[in-house]
Amino acid sequence: MDLSAINPVLLIASLMVAATPLLFAAIGELVVEKAGVLNLGVEGMMIIGAIAGFATAVETGSPLLGFVAAAGAGALLSVLFAILTQFAQANQVASGLSLTLFGLGLSALMGQSYVGVKPPQMEKLNIPVLSDLPVVGPILFGHDLMLYVAIALIAAVWAMIKFSRLGLVLRAVGENHDAAHALGYKVVRIRILAILFGGACAGLGGAYISLIRVPQWTEGMTAGIGWIALALVVFASWKPWRVLLGAYLFGGVTVVQLNLQAAGVAIPVEYLAMSPYLITILVLVILSADKSSAPAALGRNFHASR
Amino acid sequence: MTEVLLSLKGLTKAYPGVVANDSVSFDIGEGEVHALLGENGAGKSTLVKMIYGLVKPDSGEMTLRGKAFAPGEPRQARADGIAMVFQHFSLFDALNVAENIALGMENPPKLRDLAAKIREVSETYGLPLDPYRTVGDLSAGERQRVEIIRCLLQDPKLLIMDEPTSVLTPQEVDILFQTLEKLRAEGTSILYISHKLEEIRTLCDHATILRLGKNVGECVPAETSASEMAELMVGSALTPPERGDREFGAVALDISGLSVPSPSAFGTALRNVHLTVRRGEILGIGGVAGNGQDELLSVLSGETLTEADAVKLGKDPIGRLGPVARRALGVLAAPEERLGHAAAPDMSLTENAMLTGATREGLVKNGFLKWAAAKEFAERVIKEFDVRTPGPENAARSLSGGNLQKFVIGREVLQRPEVLVVNQPTWGVDASAAAAIRQSLLDLAAGGAAVICISQDLDELMEISDSFAALNEGRLSAPRPAAGLTVEEIGLMMGGAHGMEVAHV
């Protein structure tokens, strides 16, 4: 066992990469849930995003186009959920679960010819001077563009919910859809837009895994990140910055346990592999003492006549 | 009458199976307080929803100051100077007062400016409010202030108020009326919806009466007696329940020093509650909604367990017994919420009869259900309480509110309770059904049972109860004999004006 082989700077840099897919998926789901919709299809939308982004990047040679396609594919799949729950009044839990199963199956079909292919690489940001700084350089300025987009998204969603009119209406719809309707807000339209945003974010998260984190395509490669994202939103009490904290914690433990595995620590690999899930949930459960902040209309369908 | 502000001509709206409004026409004058009077289900709410743009009429037209007026959505109605205070408050519990008010405005200013404006308007009209408090923590009266201020900030020409006094103490009603008088003096028209006749007689200039969706008459309330209006509203004369003389027996139920923490974040804690009720006595418990009524009911029914000695049946402690054990002993309860609490909406009446009647009516044998007996019991309830339904196999949800309420109360009354607890027994029930329910409670007491009736309808409590107590913020006032209590005394027992002040200007 040789722990000295673990470089703390590289560790922090790689935990940020490991956390980014989770960050995308969770911030999207946070907006969806703030609007009072529970979409359990995050995992399915992520994996569709993963394959759509991968395929597009391979065919066009541009990872950026891949991300655009991934967001589109995730949003497209979420349209299915929106139609089922907002127009057909289907149960949100059942619809979300079937969306996940459908996404996993469809992605396996779409990805058959891409197994073993190497995708084009995304350029890392290279700012002269800044990126060459010791310690700070690789941690803060040495990543790919999408990682910064994820963090910016957290900040933007936070500001939107806290300060903007749009955020207020979004919260109102998620709190009491009947009252929001009575005041003349378009509950269904706002919810559909939130669902689409959630789908696009989940797609981005998936593509981040297949294009940057891993980078290759294997069936079922999201490996439960979508579910962790769902749990993260709840345990983060629907607060964007806590989502960031939880995601980085999860990423951190993941990277540490991988390093420990490589260093040959005498703990069975299975325990190490489950540790990120356990520790993240444990910490967030402790943090989420203020449970009352759940949107009151979460998971309830709205129909104007009632 | 002065100039006409809003004129309705032949408004009709039909829903599948029911015509909610059948060519309703009337005019509202400038600066007039116009009453819209009618029983539950008469179509009042549908009518005002059409004026506010929430519902589109099937036919008919409206004119506002002579111009055609057909709001497609509330936003348009608000832009034309129509504001509405809803019956069931349209507020967001988790947001604060200022955010709630901002949601009801077209172009709200920055929150800080808005908060200052809220303070200013609320002071002017004597409705003090802290803009930064979370609405979920406010009392019913305070919530209504939020709604009213939300409307006032838009400078409305017509203010619609849907049953505004049903959640207020008598003192709060007085203050509300002074605010409305002030608005009228400023030239604002008010459409005032209620079924409380005395209120309308003191406040309104003109009244339109709806029955089964039709305009059945107009009158000047100050010149018409309450019973004349009631007859127009109901369509027939009403016989008030007969009390008869009763002897009170031994103490049936005894609660002493009961304190229960609030079951949820927005619930009410019960604080040091004492009450006794004797055999043959009806104890009426008044109070504004949300002051611990639901919590008290669940303590009495056994849904909330307490220390054994806190609740006693006769001399036996029953505080640790759950609802089924209490039913076996004869303590029955009928909660307020008909669909979901008192009855399972999607189950048939037979199944619902089984749910509470199993123990006392012997509908279970060795763990097996006796459906034939349950059906018989359900049929008995339907027959004796005149529940209008094709038969006991119908789902509870399919019954109208009044009919289901008759079934829910009848189901308990027919189980020969020793102690019966009812919460809002006639809420949303038309006048004749309400009279029948009240009569059945009186008959039950005459038969020697103790009855606790929790209600927000003070007239109802005065009509049937022998002693009266009021809940205020989880505290129960000392019970007093109901005969001879004045409205002022009752109001003070209910907590007075809750810090409201009379309009300053």
Interface residues (C-beta under 8 A of the other chain):
Chain A: R165 L168 V169 R171 A172 E175 N176 D178 A179 A180 H181 A182 L183 G184 Y185 S292 S293 P295 A296
Chain B: G53 L54 E73 P74 R75 R78 F86 F89 S90 L91 F92 D93 A94 L95 E99 A102 L103 G104 P108 A265
